[in-house]
Amino acid sequence: EPEVTQTPSHQVTQMGQEVILRCVPISNHLYFYWYRQILGQKVEFLVSFYNNEISEKSEIFDDQFSVERPDGSNFTLKIRSTKLEDSAMYFCASTSSGGPPLHFGNGTRLTVT
Amino acid sequence: ELKVEQNPLFLSMQEGKNYTIYCNYSTTSDRLYWYRQDPGKSLESLFVLLSNGAVKQEGRLMASLDTKARLSTLHITAAVHDLSATYFCAVHNAGNMLTFGGGTRLMVKP
């Protein structure tokens, strides 16, 4: 069964550094998402992306965050200057039509020290 | 703003017992999802509920949706240890956004 794949599985970075989290959505999917989950807490929506532009974003997704689909397969989340509170599990998800269900990747655990 | 609340947040139960997890949400929505998450792992889609009165069953799990009451339930029948995980409900919000509940951490003891 096709999967959403995310790399790296774990990233440790120092506060103030830039990080790029990478995702390869399922190949025929058109809608892409980033969610995050702070340890032990609920999953929170960050951003959705369709047709090479952001379609929705939450309050969490401020100017420090950006997304990009640099080629036909990758979907990236960049955090420009990481803060301690950015430490979380970041999940990429995709869907073919914008409808259910969302297929989630295994996540990237980001630790900011 | 859509709020999604689950209860209980933590559930410890014996194998063989039945229990129900509740998911309440604050505004009208036409889609509700249940996900399972094992520790350190991704979110596995369990059920998608698309209409009032929808009921879906898979093994020992059964999910239902009452859109008028803004309530979904996840019923566990004759629990087994393998069901130990965290269960999230998520409600479809405007556009393509999902709003998740806080999760219910289920521990099934032998």
gemmi code that builds the backbone of each chain (N, CA, C; Angstrom):
import gemmi

chains = {
    "A": [
        ("GLU", (0.840, -1.191, 0.000), (0.000, 0.000, 0.000), (0.879, 1.246, 0.000)),
        ("PRO", (0.546, 2.229, -0.846), (1.359, 3.460, -0.897), (1.391, 4.137, 0.464)),
        ("GLU", (2.524, 4.790, 0.734), (2.706, 5.438, 2.033), (3.210, 6.847, 1.862)),
        ("VAL", (2.956, 7.652, 2.876), (3.584, 8.960, 2.989), (4.885, 8.751, 3.763)),
        ("THR", (5.992, 9.195, 3.207), (7.264, 8.983, 3.883), (7.854, 10.322, 4.313)),
        ("GLN", (8.421, 10.323, 5.511), (9.006, 11.541, 6.056), (10.453, 11.304, 6.456)),
        ("THR", (11.272, 12.309, 6.201), (12.669, 12.260, 6.639), (13.088, 13.618, 7.200)),
        ("PRO", (14.009, 13.635, 8.185), (14.481, 12.481, 8.923), (13.423, 12.025, 9.934)),
        ("SER", (13.661, 10.917, 10.596), (12.718, 10.482, 11.618), (12.931, 11.274, 12.904)),
        ("HIS", (14.158, 11.716, 13.116), (14.448, 12.520, 14.307), (15.489, 13.567, 13.937)),
        ("GLN", (15.227, 14.795, 14.328), (16.172, 15.876, 14.070), (16.380, 16.675, 15.349)),
        ("VAL", (17.646, 16.868, 15.682), (17.993, 17.698, 16.836), (18.674, 18.955, 16.302)),
        ("THR", (18.245, 20.101, 16.780), (18.816, 21.347, 16.306), (18.936, 22.331, 17.460)),
        ("GLN", (19.791, 23.309, 17.268), (19.931, 24.331, 18.305), (18.965, 25.477, 18.032)),
        ("MET", (18.535, 26.096, 19.093), (17.638, 27.239, 19.003), (18.224, 28.287, 18.056)),
        ("GLY", (17.386, 28.806, 17.188), (17.824, 29.826, 16.248), (18.257, 29.280, 14.896)),
        ("GLN", (18.435, 27.974, 14.820), (18.834, 27.362, 13.551), (17.611, 27.120, 12.671)),
        ("GLU", (17.897, 26.998, 11.377), (16.845, 26.666, 10.408), (16.772, 25.150, 10.245)),
        ("VAL", (15.579, 24.639, 10.121), (15.410, 23.216, 9.821), (14.446, 23.048, 8.655)),
        ("ILE", (14.668, 21.994, 7.904), (13.758, 21.622, 6.822), (13.332, 20.181, 7.042)),
        ("LEU", (12.038, 19.998, 7.143), (11.475, 18.662, 7.292), (10.916, 18.243, 5.937)),
        ("ARG", (11.192, 17.012, 5.575), (10.858, 16.571, 4.224), (9.792, 15.485, 4.231)),
        ("CYS", (8.991, 15.519, 3.191), (7.883, 14.576, 3.063), (7.748, 14.194, 1.589)),
        ("VAL", (7.472, 12.924, 1.368), (7.087, 12.486, 0.032), (5.664, 11.965, 0.133)),
        ("PRO", (4.688, 12.740, -0.335), (3.300, 12.294, -0.265), (3.059, 11.113, -1.208)),
        ("ILE", (1.901, 10.502, -1.082), (1.506, 9.436, -1.993), (1.393, 10.015, -3.398)),
        ("SER", (1.858, 9.264, -4.385), (2.178, 9.858, -5.686), (0.996, 10.498, -6.412)),
        ("ASN", (-0.196, 9.995, -6.305), (-1.303, 10.607, -7.047), (-2.120, 11.560, -6.182)),
        ("HIS", (-1.623, 11.884, -5.012), (-2.348, 12.800, -4.126), (-2.055, 14.248, -4.502)),
        ("LEU", (-3.035, 15.093, -4.258), (-2.942, 16.484, -4.691), (-2.986, 17.482, -3.529)),
        ("TYR", (-3.438, 17.015, -2.364), (-3.598, 17.897, -1.205), (-2.602, 17.460, -0.142)),
        ("PHE", (-1.896, 18.416, 0.404), (-0.828, 18.091, 1.343), (-0.988, 18.935, 2.600)),
        ("TYR", (-0.553, 18.349, 3.703), (-0.790, 18.972, 5.007), (0.412, 18.766, 5.913)),
        ("TRP", (0.575, 19.705, 6.833), (1.460, 19.503, 7.973), (0.655, 19.691, 9.253)),
        ("TYR", (0.852, 18.739, 10.169), (0.301, 18.803, 11.511), (1.466, 18.625, 12.488)),
        ("ARG", (1.234, 19.083, 13.716), (2.275, 18.813, 14.708), (1.629, 18.341, 16.001)),
        ("GLN", (2.429, 17.619, 16.783), (1.953, 17.104, 18.072), (3.056, 17.308, 19.089)),
        ("ILE", (2.842, 18.249, 19.976), (3.766, 18.411, 21.100), (3.595, 17.192, 21.986)),
        ("LEU", (4.705, 16.745, 22.577), (4.716, 15.474, 23.298), (3.561, 15.366, 24.289)),
        ("GLY", (2.780, 14.317, 24.140), (1.695, 14.054, 25.083), (0.462, 14.902, 24.879)),
        ("GLN", (0.459, 15.726, 23.835), (-0.680, 16.610, 23.615), (-1.403, 16.253, 22.319)),
        ("LYS", (-2.382, 17.075, 21.990), (-3.175, 16.713, 20.819), (-2.495, 17.135, 19.525)),
        ("VAL", (-3.011, 16.608, 18.450), (-2.480, 16.903, 17.127), (-3.083, 18.228, 16.652)),
        ("GLU", (-2.213, 19.100, 16.147), (-2.667, 20.443, 15.736), (-2.378, 20.691, 14.259)),
        ("PHE", (-3.328, 21.261, 13.583), (-3.176, 21.614, 12.175), (-2.209, 22.788, 12.019)),
        ("LEU", (-1.340, 22.675, 11.043), (-0.453, 23.800, 10.715), (-0.863, 24.455, 9.401)),
        ("VAL", (-0.898, 23.646, 8.323), (-1.070, 24.243, 7.008), (-1.572, 23.190, 6.022)),
        ("SER", (-2.328, 23.649, 5.036), (-2.699, 22.791, 3.920), (-2.238, 23.449, 2.619)),
        ("PHE", (-1.999, 22.623, 1.625), (-1.324, 23.072, 0.403), (-1.943, 22.365, -0.774)),
        ("TYR", (-2.333, 23.144, -1.775), (-2.940, 22.555, -2.971), (-2.601, 23.430, -4.161)),
        ("ASN", (-2.306, 22.806, -5.259), (-2.051, 23.532, -6.493), (-0.937, 24.573, -6.313)),
        ("ASN", (0.094, 24.132, -5.608), (1.292, 24.950, -5.398), (1.093, 26.208, -4.583)),
        ("GLU", (0.048, 26.198, -3.779), (-0.079, 27.331, -2.866), (-0.769, 26.894, -1.572)),
        ("ILE", (-0.569, 27.701, -0.549), (-1.195, 27.428, 0.735), (-2.683, 27.690, 0.616)),
        ("SER", (-3.501, 26.712, 1.026), (-4.938, 26.932, 0.991), (-5.486, 27.339, 2.356)),
        ("GLU", (-4.870, 26.849, 3.424), (-5.254, 27.277, 4.765), (-4.047, 27.174, 5.681)),
        ("LYS", (-4.055, 28.008, 6.713), (-3.011, 27.879, 7.720), (-3.584, 28.278, 9.071)),
        ("SER", (-2.974, 27.731, 10.123), (-3.448, 28.040, 11.466), (-2.619, 29.184, 12.046)),
        ("GLU", (-3.025, 29.574, 13.246), (-2.298, 30.659, 13.936), (-0.877, 30.239, 14.277)),
        ("ILE", (-0.666, 28.948, 14.403), (0.675, 28.456, 14.741), (1.635, 28.748, 13.587)),
        ("PHE", (1.123, 28.667, 12.384), (1.941, 28.800, 11.167), (2.230, 30.269, 10.933)),
        ("ASP", (3.207, 30.798, 11.676), (3.525, 32.220, 11.532), (4.654, 32.407, 10.522)),
        ("ASP", (5.236, 33.592, 10.515), (6.244, 33.933, 9.493), (7.504, 33.088, 9.581)),
        ("GLN", (7.670, 32.385, 10.679), (8.845, 31.519, 10.811), (8.702, 30.229, 10.014)),
        ("PHE", (7.504, 29.923, 9.614), (7.225, 28.688, 8.899), (7.004, 28.962, 7.413)),
        ("SER", (7.431, 28.013, 6.595), (7.088, 28.078, 5.176), (7.003, 26.655, 4.635)),
        ("VAL", (6.256, 26.500, 3.560), (6.153, 25.203, 2.904), (6.465, 25.381, 1.438)),
        ("GLU", (6.900, 24.267, 0.861), (7.298, 24.313, -0.537), (7.145, 22.929, -1.148)),
        ("ARG", (6.836, 22.926, -2.432), (6.868, 21.672, -3.190), (7.903, 21.901, -4.285)),
        ("PRO", (9.146, 21.622, -3.958), (10.230, 22.023, -4.862), (10.288, 21.231, -6.166)),
        ("ASP", (9.705, 20.042, -6.150), (9.683, 19.234, -7.373), (8.378, 18.444, -7.369)),
        ("GLY", (8.285, 17.447, -8.223), (7.018, 16.738, -8.329), (6.716, 15.774, -7.208)),
        ("SER", (7.686, 15.561, -6.315), (7.448, 14.517, -5.317), (7.601, 14.999, -3.879)),
        ("ASN", (8.472, 15.964, -3.625), (8.727, 16.354, -2.237), (7.827, 17.498, -1.787)),
        ("PHE", (7.556, 17.506, -0.492), (6.796, 18.577, 0.141), (7.537, 18.898, 1.436)),
        ("THR", (7.980, 20.133, 1.581), (8.851, 20.453, 2.710), (8.229, 21.486, 3.634)),
        ("LEU", (8.605, 21.395, 4.901), (8.258, 22.391, 5.907), (9.564, 22.976, 6.422)),
        ("LYS", (9.684, 24.285, 6.323), (10.880, 24.955, 6.810), (10.532, 25.797, 8.021)),
        ("ILE", (11.356, 25.690, 9.047), (11.246, 26.590, 10.195), (12.514, 27.420, 10.187)),
        ("ARG", (12.352, 28.730, 10.052), (13.509, 29.604, 9.790), (14.432, 29.736, 10.992)),
        ("SER", (13.897, 29.988, 12.125), (14.695, 30.217, 13.326), (13.987, 29.502, 14.476)),
        ("THR", (14.436, 28.282, 14.752), (13.692, 27.431, 15.680), (13.724, 27.965, 17.102)),
        ("LYS", (12.612, 27.698, 17.795), (12.488, 28.049, 19.207), (12.311, 26.751, 19.986)),
        ("LEU", (12.541, 26.843, 21.288), (12.385, 25.649, 22.124), (10.990, 25.058, 21.978)),
        ("GLU", (9.988, 25.943, 21.888), (8.600, 25.466, 21.825), (8.226, 24.861, 20.474)),
        ("ASP", (9.149, 24.862, 19.523), (8.899, 24.166, 18.260), (9.168, 22.667, 18.386)),
        ("SER", (9.729, 22.260, 19.504), (9.979, 20.827, 19.720), (8.656, 20.081, 19.706)),
        ("ALA", (8.551, 19.123, 18.810), (7.287, 18.406, 18.627), (7.510, 17.308, 17.594)),
        ("MET", (6.485, 16.486, 17.422), (6.448, 15.543, 16.301), (5.692, 16.239, 15.179)),
        ("TYR", (6.279, 16.267, 14.011), (5.652, 16.899, 12.861), (5.205, 15.819, 11.883)),
        ("PHE", (3.920, 15.838, 11.574), (3.346, 14.852, 10.666), (2.978, 15.509, 9.339)),
        ("CYS", (3.366, 14.853, 8.279), (2.913, 15.228, 6.950), (1.738, 14.321, 6.597)),
        ("ALA", (0.799, 14.825, 5.836), (-0.342, 14.020, 5.410), (-0.714, 14.405, 3.982)),
        ("SER", (-1.370, 13.483, 3.307), (-1.831, 13.797, 1.958), (-3.162, 13.102, 1.697)),
        ("THR", (-3.872, 13.621, 0.722), (-5.113, 13.005, 0.285), (-5.313, 13.319, -1.197)),
        ("SER", (-6.081, 12.463, -1.853), (-6.182, 12.632, -3.307), (-7.147, 13.742, -3.692)),
        ("SER", (-8.236, 13.872, -2.904), (-9.299, 14.772, -3.343), (-9.593, 15.880, -2.355)),
        ("GLY", (-8.860, 15.928, -1.264), (-9.193, 16.857, -0.195), (-10.165, 16.254, 0.787)),
        ("GLY", (-10.710, 15.097, 0.437), (-11.660, 14.432, 1.312), (-11.009, 13.319, 2.097)),
        ("PRO", (-11.831, 12.569, 2.835), (-11.255, 11.550, 3.726), (-10.741, 10.357, 2.941)),
        ("PRO", (-9.879, 9.556, 3.625), (-9.178, 9.932, 4.852), (-7.839, 10.581, 4.533)),
        ("LEU", (-7.298, 11.260, 5.531), (-5.930, 11.748, 5.392), (-4.986, 10.594, 5.673)),
        ("HIS", (-3.940, 10.484, 4.868), (-2.913, 9.473, 5.086), (-1.719, 10.176, 5.719)),
        ("PHE", (-1.372, 9.765, 6.917), (-0.290, 10.399, 7.653), (1.014, 9.648, 7.481)),
        ("GLY", (2.114, 10.398, 7.453), (3.430, 9.803, 7.499), (3.788, 9.424, 8.927)),
        ("ASN", (4.970, 8.835, 9.110), (5.394, 8.380, 10.436), (5.919, 9.496, 11.318)),
        ("GLY", (6.081, 10.669, 10.742), (6.444, 11.819, 11.560), (7.940, 12.050, 11.649)),
        ("THR", (8.285, 13.302, 11.933), (9.662, 13.683, 12.262), (9.636, 14.272, 13.656)),
        ("ARG", (10.425, 13.679, 14.539), (10.507, 14.246, 15.884), (11.575, 15.325, 15.875)),
        ("LEU", (11.159, 16.552, 16.105), (12.088, 17.690, 16.147), (12.364, 18.063, 17.596)),
        ("THR", (13.637, 18.076, 17.940), (14.050, 18.479, 19.280), (14.911, 19.728, 19.149)),
        ("VAL", (14.486, 20.806, 19.769), (15.230, 22.068, 19.744), (15.876, 22.259, 21.110)),
        ("THR", (17.201, 22.396, 21.102), (17.917, 22.515, 22.388), (18.444, 23.929, 22.592)),
    ],
    "B": [
        ("GLU", (-15.067, 29.171, 16.866), (-13.936, 28.242, 16.785), (-14.387, 26.839, 17.177)),
        ("LEU", (-14.051, 25.878, 16.365), (-14.440, 24.491, 16.644), (-13.627, 23.938, 17.807)),
        ("LYS", (-14.330, 23.366, 18.773), (-13.660, 22.686, 19.883), (-14.081, 21.226, 19.859)),
        ("VAL", (-13.125, 20.353, 20.100), (-13.378, 18.917, 20.117), (-12.879, 18.379, 21.452)),
        ("GLU", (-13.790, 17.754, 22.171), (-13.419, 17.232, 23.485), (-13.671, 15.743, 23.558)),
        ("GLN", (-12.681, 15.035, 24.068), (-12.829, 13.612, 24.264), (-12.857, 13.302, 25.749)),
        ("ASN", (-13.588, 12.279, 26.074), (-13.466, 11.733, 27.427), (-13.782, 10.249, 27.431)),
        ("PRO", (-13.114, 9.531, 28.309), (-12.101, 10.028, 29.231), (-10.772, 10.285, 28.522)),
        ("LEU", (-9.853, 10.954, 29.212), (-8.532, 11.169, 28.645), (-7.646, 9.947, 28.848)),
        ("PHE", (-7.961, 9.210, 29.895), (-7.173, 8.012, 30.197), (-8.134, 6.921, 30.642)),
        ("LEU", (-7.900, 5.731, 30.115), (-8.801, 4.626, 30.414), (-7.987, 3.355, 30.621)),
        ("SER", (-8.107, 2.807, 31.808), (-7.449, 1.539, 32.102), (-8.546, 0.496, 32.286)),
        ("MET", (-8.491, -0.554, 31.510), (-9.556, -1.541, 31.587), (-8.984, -2.948, 31.520)),
        ("GLN", (-9.786, -3.870, 32.009), (-9.389, -5.265, 31.997), (-9.737, -5.886, 30.657)),
        ("GLU", (-8.968, -6.855, 30.264), (-9.322, -7.611, 29.062), (-10.724, -8.191, 29.214)),
        ("GLY", (-11.429, -8.228, 28.122), (-12.763, -8.830, 28.138), (-13.883, -7.853, 28.464)),
        ("LYS", (-13.531, -6.673, 28.968), (-14.559, -5.691, 29.331), (-14.922, -4.812, 28.138)),
        ("ASN", (-16.089, -4.163, 28.288), (-16.560, -3.223, 27.277), (-16.443, -1.800, 27.798)),
        ("TYR", (-16.217, -0.889, 26.892), (-16.198, 0.519, 27.303), (-16.436, 1.414, 26.098)),
        ("THR", (-16.794, 2.668, 26.382), (-17.078, 3.637, 25.320), (-16.275, 4.902, 25.533)),
        ("ILE", (-15.690, 5.391, 24.449), (-15.004, 6.688, 24.434), (-15.929, 7.679, 23.739)),
        ("TYR", (-16.006, 8.886, 24.295), (-16.915, 9.888, 23.771), (-16.144, 11.050, 23.144)),
        ("CYS", (-16.725, 11.573, 22.084), (-16.129, 12.712, 21.391), (-17.233, 13.734, 21.115)),
        ("ASN", (-17.147, 14.881, 21.772), (-18.112, 15.962, 21.564), (-17.449, 17.083, 20.786)),
        ("TYR", (-18.225, 17.717, 19.927), (-17.656, 18.851, 19.184), (-18.661, 19.983, 19.166)),
        ("SER", (-18.137, 21.176, 18.948), (-18.934, 22.363, 19.267), (-19.692, 22.974, 18.097)),
        ("THR", (-19.300, 22.713, 16.863), (-20.016, 23.313, 15.736), (-20.333, 22.248, 14.698)),
        ("THR", (-21.236, 22.571, 13.823), (-21.697, 21.597, 12.824), (-20.548, 21.137, 11.936)),
        ("SER", (-20.523, 19.841, 11.699), (-19.531, 19.279, 10.786), (-20.130, 18.068, 10.103)),
        ("ASP", (-19.650, 17.785, 8.899), (-20.217, 16.660, 8.159), (-19.297, 15.449, 8.130)),
        ("ARG", (-18.144, 15.555, 8.784), (-17.237, 14.418, 8.742), (-16.513, 14.275, 10.064)),
        ("LEU", (-16.424, 13.059, 10.523), (-15.697, 12.797, 11.756), (-14.841, 11.561, 11.559)),
        ("TYR", (-13.647, 11.616, 12.124), (-12.669, 10.555, 11.937), (-12.221, 10.029, 13.288)),
        ("TRP", (-11.904, 8.755, 13.310), (-11.220, 8.172, 14.467), (-9.873, 7.639, 13.998)),
        ("TYR", (-8.833, 7.978, 14.807), (-7.481, 7.533, 14.528), (-6.934, 6.802, 15.746)),
        ("ARG", (-6.027, 5.891, 15.459), (-5.291, 5.200, 16.519), (-3.832, 5.609, 16.412)),
        ("GLN", (-3.196, 5.813, 17.574), (-1.772, 6.121, 17.586), (-1.078, 5.261, 18.629)),
        ("ASP", (-0.112, 4.462, 18.190), (0.739, 3.727, 19.111), (1.885, 4.636, 19.515)),
        ("PRO", (2.496, 4.391, 20.688), (3.534, 5.308, 21.191), (4.638, 5.544, 20.178)),
        ("GLY", (4.931, 6.803, 19.902), (5.995, 7.173, 18.976), (5.696, 6.899, 17.521)),
        ("LYS", (4.477, 6.538, 17.233), (4.127, 6.159, 15.854), (3.179, 7.162, 15.218)),
        ("SER", (2.816, 6.865, 13.977), (1.942, 7.763, 13.234), (0.479, 7.527, 13.600)),
        ("LEU", (-0.385, 8.207, 12.887), (-1.823, 8.130, 13.102), (-2.419, 7.182, 12.067)),
        ("GLU", (-3.064, 6.161, 12.575), (-3.673, 5.160, 11.700), (-5.168, 5.424, 11.611)),
        ("SER", (-5.677, 5.586, 10.411), (-7.099, 5.845, 10.237), (-7.904, 4.603, 10.588)),
        ("LEU", (-8.890, 4.772, 11.483), (-9.758, 3.657, 11.865), (-11.110, 3.763, 11.155)),
        ("PHE", (-11.765, 4.906, 11.338), (-13.103, 5.079, 10.804), (-13.273, 6.490, 10.245)),
        ("VAL", (-14.095, 6.564, 9.196), (-14.551, 7.843, 8.676), (-16.072, 7.817, 8.725)),
        ("LEU", (-16.653, 8.761, 9.420), (-18.107, 8.818, 9.581), (-18.610, 10.044, 8.844)),
        ("LEU", (-19.503, 9.833, 7.902), (-19.861, 10.916, 6.976), (-21.293, 11.405, 7.112)),
        ("SER", (-22.108, 10.760, 7.922), (-23.500, 11.223, 7.980), (-24.099, 10.918, 9.334)),
        ("ASN", (-25.195, 11.587, 9.629), (-25.871, 11.373, 10.896), (-26.351, 9.932, 10.974)),
        ("GLY", (-26.105, 9.312, 12.105), (-26.539, 7.936, 12.281), (-25.557, 6.905, 11.740)),
        ("ALA", (-24.451, 7.373, 11.155), (-23.472, 6.435, 10.601), (-22.905, 5.563, 11.714)),
        ("VAL", (-22.782, 4.291, 11.413), (-22.179, 3.336, 12.339), (-21.220, 2.471, 11.533)),
        ("LYS", (-20.002, 2.362, 12.053), (-19.034, 1.500, 11.378), (-18.372, 0.597, 12.412)),
        ("GLN", (-18.083, -0.632, 11.987), (-17.480, -1.599, 12.902), (-16.293, -2.261, 12.231)),
        ("GLU", (-15.249, -2.451, 13.039), (-14.084, -3.181, 12.577), (-13.572, -3.971, 13.765)),
        ("GLY", (-13.757, -5.267, 13.731), (-13.304, -6.099, 14.837), (-14.019, -5.733, 16.128)),
        ("ARG", (-13.267, -5.431, 17.147), (-13.847, -5.109, 18.455), (-14.192, -3.637, 18.614)),
        ("LEU", (-14.023, -2.860, 17.602), (-14.288, -1.429, 17.666), (-15.498, -1.084, 16.815)),
        ("MET", (-16.352, -0.215, 17.386), (-17.500, 0.274, 16.642), (-17.631, 1.763, 16.885)),
        ("ALA", (-17.778, 2.521, 15.806), (-17.897, 3.967, 15.918), (-19.248, 4.406, 15.389)),
        ("SER", (-19.793, 5.443, 16.036), (-21.078, 5.980, 15.597), (-21.031, 7.494, 15.622)),
        ("LEU", (-21.971, 8.095, 14.903), (-21.998, 9.550, 14.809), (-23.428, 10.047, 14.929)),
        ("ASP", (-23.629, 10.999, 15.805), (-24.902, 11.697, 15.948), (-24.619, 13.175, 15.706)),
        ("THR", (-24.913, 13.643, 14.495), (-24.556, 15.026, 14.158), (-25.458, 16.038, 14.867)),
        ("LYS", (-26.663, 15.606, 15.226), (-27.556, 16.545, 15.924), (-27.052, 16.814, 17.337)),
        ("ALA", (-26.583, 15.774, 17.978), (-26.022, 15.923, 19.327), (-24.560, 16.344, 19.280)),
        ("ARG", (-23.962, 16.353, 18.086), (-22.535, 16.657, 17.912), (-21.702, 15.712, 18.777)),
        ("LEU", (-21.983, 14.441, 18.617), (-21.366, 13.428, 19.459), (-21.010, 12.206, 18.624)),
        ("SER", (-19.798, 11.726, 18.843), (-19.416, 10.442, 18.277), (-18.931, 9.554, 19.405)),
        ("THR", (-19.164, 8.260, 19.260), (-18.692, 7.314, 20.257), (-17.828, 6.257, 19.586)),
        ("LEU", (-16.857, 5.770, 20.339), (-16.042, 4.641, 19.915), (-16.212, 3.580, 20.982)),
        ("HIS", (-16.896, 2.503, 20.619), (-17.210, 1.464, 21.590), (-16.247, 0.301, 21.422)),
        ("ILE", (-15.731, -0.151, 22.551), (-14.782, -1.263, 22.562), (-15.489, -2.457, 23.182)),
        ("THR", (-15.494, -3.541, 22.460), (-16.162, -4.756, 22.939), (-15.119, -5.806, 23.278)),
        ("ALA", (-15.218, -6.348, 24.469), (-14.322, -7.449, 24.905), (-12.871, -7.103, 24.603)),
        ("ALA", (-12.398, -6.064, 25.281), (-11.066, -5.512, 24.999), (-9.968, -6.573, 25.107)),
        ("VAL", (-8.970, -6.412, 24.253), (-7.760, -7.238, 24.307), (-6.551, -6.311, 24.402)),
        ("HIS", (-5.434, -6.868, 24.856), (-4.240, -6.057, 25.104), (-3.794, -5.296, 23.860)),
        ("ASP", (-3.968, -5.906, 22.682), (-3.521, -5.276, 21.431), (-4.232, -3.967, 21.125)),
        ("LEU", (-5.339, -3.715, 21.800), (-6.045, -2.457, 21.581), (-5.432, -1.296, 22.367)),
        ("SER", (-4.470, -1.583, 23.207), (-3.812, -0.517, 23.981), (-3.152, 0.461, 23.026)),
        ("ALA", (-3.550, 1.720, 23.122), (-3.052, 2.777, 22.219), (-3.729, 4.066, 22.656)),
        ("THR", (-3.420, 5.150, 21.944), (-4.167, 6.395, 22.133), (-5.109, 6.568, 20.955)),
        ("TYR", (-6.340, 6.891, 21.245), (-7.360, 7.045, 20.220), (-7.762, 8.513, 20.137)),
        ("PHE", (-7.764, 9.025, 18.920), (-8.137, 10.416, 18.681), (-9.368, 10.470, 17.792)),
        ("CYS", (-10.286, 11.352, 18.141), (-11.294, 11.721, 17.157), (-10.857, 13.032, 16.520)),
        ("ALA", (-11.284, 13.261, 15.312), (-10.938, 14.494, 14.598), (-12.149, 14.902, 13.779)),
        ("VAL", (-12.447, 16.170, 13.833), (-13.629, 16.695, 13.149), (-13.186, 17.574, 11.990)),
        ("HIS", (-13.845, 17.375, 10.881), (-13.530, 18.167, 9.701), (-14.043, 19.584, 9.884)),
        ("ASN", (-13.146, 20.507, 9.737), (-13.460, 21.915, 9.913), (-13.637, 22.567, 8.546)),
        ("ALA", (-13.763, 23.845, 8.524), (-13.898, 24.554, 7.249), (-12.703, 24.226, 6.352)),
        ("GLY", (-12.952, 24.162, 5.081), (-11.863, 23.858, 4.156), (-11.387, 22.434, 4.337)),
        ("ASN", (-10.096, 22.266, 4.483), (-9.527, 20.922, 4.576), (-8.887, 20.640, 5.920)),
        ("MET", (-9.274, 21.373, 6.921), (-8.610, 21.266, 8.201), (-9.293, 20.256, 9.113)),
        ("LEU", (-8.517, 19.474, 9.835), (-9.043, 18.609, 10.881), (-8.710, 19.213, 12.235)),
        ("THR", (-9.696, 19.213, 13.123), (-9.451, 19.596, 14.508), (-9.540, 18.347, 15.358)),
        ("PHE", (-8.460, 18.055, 16.072), (-8.376, 16.824, 16.842), (-8.841, 17.038, 18.274)),
        ("GLY", (-9.394, 15.978, 18.841), (-9.631, 15.944, 20.266), (-8.316, 15.686, 21.003)),
        ("GLY", (-8.382, 15.731, 22.312), (-7.181, 15.591, 23.123), (-6.645, 14.177, 23.214)),
        ("GLY", (-7.399, 13.216, 22.714), (-6.942, 11.831, 22.743), (-7.387, 11.098, 23.996)),
        ("THR", (-7.588, 9.807, 23.850), (-7.892, 8.926, 24.978), (-6.840, 7.842, 25.015)),
        ("ARG", (-6.075, 7.828, 26.076), (-5.029, 6.809, 26.205), (-5.646, 5.577, 26.845)),
        ("LEU", (-5.684, 4.510, 26.079), (-6.318, 3.261, 26.527), (-5.252, 2.244, 26.907)),
        ("MET", (-5.366, 1.719, 28.116), (-4.495, 0.616, 28.540), (-5.374, -0.569, 28.878)),
        ("VAL", (-5.140, -1.682, 28.214), (-5.903, -2.897, 28.482), (-5.002, -3.861, 29.234)),
        ("LYS", (-5.440, -4.206, 30.423), (-4.616, -5.077, 31.282), (-5.120, -6.511, 31.198)),
        ("PRO", (-4.168, -7.461, 31.239), (-4.574, -8.876, 31.196), (-5.430, -9.239, 32.412)),
    ],
}
model = gemmi.Model(1)
for chain_id, residues in chains.items():
    chain = gemmi.Chain(chain_id)
    for i, (resn, *xyz) in enumerate(residues, 1):
        res = gemmi.Residue()
        res.name, res.seqid = resn, gemmi.SeqId(i, " ")
        for name, pos in zip(("N", "CA", "C"), xyz):
            atom = gemmi.Atom()
            atom.name, atom.element = name, gemmi.Element(name[0])
            atom.pos, atom.b_iso = gemmi.Position(*pos), 0.0
            res.add_atom(atom)
        chain.add_residue(res)
    model.add_chain(chain)
structure = gemmi.Structure()
structure.add_model(model)
structure.setup_entities()
